[in-house]
């Protein structure tokens, strides 16, 4: 297969992946659902070690409501403990992890990353984009500046925000007396919109996002959606990805 040949081109430089393939997310369909057509596997590797995976798990738990194609199976590829999540390293590790995985013609690999200019340089961005674009089975999902932007779009558009502030996404001051961890601008906006609560490790999908996924898709279309322009502009193509999964 073309996919496997492409993956093998990276193996001489990497002896072992620091990622692992886990069990598929979401509610299961009966065997009758697959009587005529095979499953379509979508493998996801995410820069964030928890938030994005929690969100995807939540989405797949309501796949019927969202009308996600019943033939799609979402399979996470997760980091091992104490590993780097730099997007370029993440891509290479994920491809090594997939070397022993059989892809069908319709299977996909999705890389979900933030456009964090401090940890994701322009050169790295271009290299990741080039590698992804070399194979039709691969998709790059970018949120600029971060995945929390996609979460915020569940609640509102960015009409009342200064997009230069959003793009810069600086760390904001916190109340020293409460010993609250320092947050980015977008994280703080999201926290305020959710009544003062936001946790990367406890996403509360059912409470904050379950009934707003379609609205987030609509809101995201007001901003940048293409990976080449997401390099320097506010936006996310996560909604584009979800729309592609809907039957």
C-alpha positions in Angstrom: 0.0 0.0 0.0 1.1 3.6 -0.7 0.5 4.6 3.0 2.8 1.8 4.3 5.5 2.7 1.8 5.4 6.3 2.9 5.6 5.3 6.6 8.6 3.2 6.0 10.6 6.1 4.7 10.9 7.4 8.3 11.8 4.2 10.0 15.6 4.2 9.6 15.8 7.4 11.7 13.5 6.1 14.5 13.8 2.8 16.2 10.7 2.9 18.4 7.6 5.1 18.6 6.8 6.8 21.9 3.1 6.5 21.2 0.6 3.7 21.4 -2.6 2.9 19.6 -5.6 2.5 22.0 -9.1 1.2 21.8 -11.7 3.0 19.6 -13.8 5.8 21.1 -17.6 6.0 21.4 -20.7 4.1 21.3 -20.7 0.9 19.3 -23.0 -0.1 16.5 -24.4 -3.5 15.9 -22.7 -5.9 13.6 -25.5 -5.5 11.1 -24.3 -1.9 10.5 -21.2 -3.3 8.9 -22.8 -6.1 6.9 -22.3 -4.4 3.5 -19.4 -2.0 4.1 -16.1 -2.3 6.1 -15.3 0.1 8.9 -13.4 3.3 8.1 -10.7 3.8 10.7 -9.5 7.3 11.6 -6.4 7.4 13.7 -5.9 10.6 15.7 -2.7 11.8 17.2 -3.1 15.0 19.3 -0.5 17.5 20.5 -2.4 17.9 23.8 -2.1 14.8 26.0 -5.6 15.0 27.4 -7.9 17.8 26.3 -8.3 16.9 22.6 -8.7 13.2 23.4 -11.4 13.9 26.0 -13.2 16.0 23.5 -13.0 13.4 20.7 -14.2 10.8 23.1 -17.2 13.0 24.0 -18.0 13.6 20.3 -18.0 9.9 19.6 -20.3 9.3 22.6 -23.0 11.3 20.8 -22.2 10.1 17.3 -25.8 9.2 16.6 -27.0 12.7 17.6 -24.3 14.3 15.4 -25.1 11.9 12.6 -21.5 10.8 12.3 -21.2 8.1 9.7 -21.8 4.8 11.5 -19.0 3.1 9.6 -16.4 5.5 11.1 -14.2 4.2 13.9 -12.1 6.8 15.8 -8.9 5.4 17.2 -6.6 7.4 19.4 -2.8 7.3 19.2 -1.5 8.5 22.6 1.7 9.7 24.0 3.7 7.6 26.5 4.4 9.3 29.8 7.2 12.0 29.9 7.3 12.4 26.1 7.5 15.5 24.0 4.4 16.7 22.1 6.2 19.0 19.7 4.1 18.7 16.5 6.9 17.6 14.2 8.1 15.0 16.7 4.5 14.0 17.3 4.0 13.4 13.5 7.1 11.3 13.2 6.3 9.2 16.3 2.7 8.6 15.2 3.9 7.4 11.7 6.3 5.0 13.3 3.5 3.8 15.6 1.4 3.1 12.5 4.0 1.1 10.6 2.5 -2.2 11.7 -1.1 -1.1 11.1 -3.0 -2.1 8.0 -4.8 0.8 6.2 -7.7 0.2 3.9 -8.3 2.6 1.0 -10.6 4.7 3.0 -8.7 4.9 6.3 -7.3 8.2 7.6 -4.6 9.6 9.9 -5.3 12.9 11.5 -2.8 15.1 13.3 -4.3 17.6 15.7 -2.0 20.5 16.8 -1.9 24.1 18.1 -0.2 26.9 16.2 1.9 27.8 19.2 4.7 29.9 17.7 6.9 29.3 20.8 6.9 25.5 20.4 6.0 25.2 16.7 8.4 27.3 14.5 7.5 28.4 11.0 10.1 25.9 9.6 8.5 23.0 11.6 5.1 24.1 10.4 6.1 24.0 6.8 7.8 20.6 7.2 4.7 19.1 8.9 2.5 20.5 6.2 4.7 19.1 3.5 4.7 15.6 5.0 1.0 15.6 5.5 0.2 16.9 2.0 2.3 14.1 0.5 -0.4 11.5 1.3 -4.1 11.8 0.7 -4.8 9.6 3.7 -3.4 12.2 6.1 -5.1 15.3 7.5 -3.7 18.2 9.5 -6.0 19.9 11.9 -4.7 23.2 13.3 -6.1 25.6 15.9 -4.5 29.1 15.9 -3.6 29.9 18.6 -4.8 26.8 20.5 -7.4 24.1 20.8 -9.2 26.2 23.5 -10.2 28.5 20.6 -12.4 25.7 19.2 -13.9 25.1 22.6 -14.7 28.8 23.0 -16.5 28.8 19.6 -19.1 26.4 21.2 -20.2 29.4 23.3 -19.8 32.4 21.0 -18.1 34.0 18.0 -15.0 36.2 18.3 -16.9 39.3 17.3 -16.3 41.0 20.7 -12.6 40.1 20.8 -9.6 41.8 19.6 -8.1 39.2 17.2 -4.6 40.5 17.7 -5.0 39.6 21.4 -6.4 36.2 20.5 -3.5 35.5 18.1 -0.9 36.5 20.6 -2.6 34.5 23.4 -0.3 35.8 26.1 -0.3 34.5 29.7 -2.7 36.6 31.9 -2.3 37.7 35.5 -4.0 35.5 38.1 -4.9 36.0 41.7 -1.8 35.2 43.7 -3.8 34.6 46.8 -5.7 31.7 45.3 -2.5 30.1 43.9 -4.4 29.7 40.6 -2.1 28.4 37.8 -1.2 31.0 35.1 -3.5 30.7 32.0 -3.3 31.9 28.5 -5.7 34.7 27.2 -8.0 32.1 25.4 -8.0 29.8 28.4 -9.1 32.6 30.6 -11.8 33.7 28.2 -13.1 30.2 28.1 -13.0 29.9 31.8 -15.0 33.1 32.2 -17.6 32.0 29.6 -18.1 28.7 31.5 -18.9 30.3 34.8 -15.3 30.4 36.2 -14.3 26.8 35.4 -12.1 25.2 32.8 -9.8 22.2 33.2 -7.6 20.6 30.6 -7.8 17.2 32.4 -11.6 17.4 33.3 -13.3 18.8 30.2 -16.9 18.2 31.3 -18.0 17.6 27.7 -21.6 16.8 28.5 -22.0 20.0 30.5 -20.3 22.6 28.2 -20.1 21.2 24.7 -22.5 18.3 24.1 -25.3 20.4 22.8 -23.2 23.0 21.0 -21.0 21.1 18.6 -23.0 22.2 15.5 -22.9 25.8 16.7 -19.2 25.6 17.0 -18.9 24.4 13.5 -21.0 27.3 12.3 -19.1 29.9 14.4 -15.7 28.6 13.2 -16.6 29.3 9.5 -16.3 33.1 10.3 -12.5 32.6 10.6 -9.6 30.9 8.8 -10.2 27.3 7.8 -7.3 26.3 5.6 -4.0 24.9 7.0 -1.8 27.2 4.8 -3.5 30.3 6.1 -3.9 29.0 9.7 -0.1 29.4 10.0 -0.5 33.1 10.7 -4.3 33.7 11.1 -6.8 33.1 13.9 -9.0 30.1 13.3 -9.4 26.3 13.4 -10.3 23.6 10.9 -11.5 21.2 13.5 -15.1 21.9 12.4 -14.2 21.0 8.8 -12.9 17.7 10.1 -16.1 17.0 12.0 -18.3 17.9 9.0 -16.3 15.4 6.9 -17.3 12.7 9.4 -21.0 13.4 9.3 -23.0 11.2 7.0 
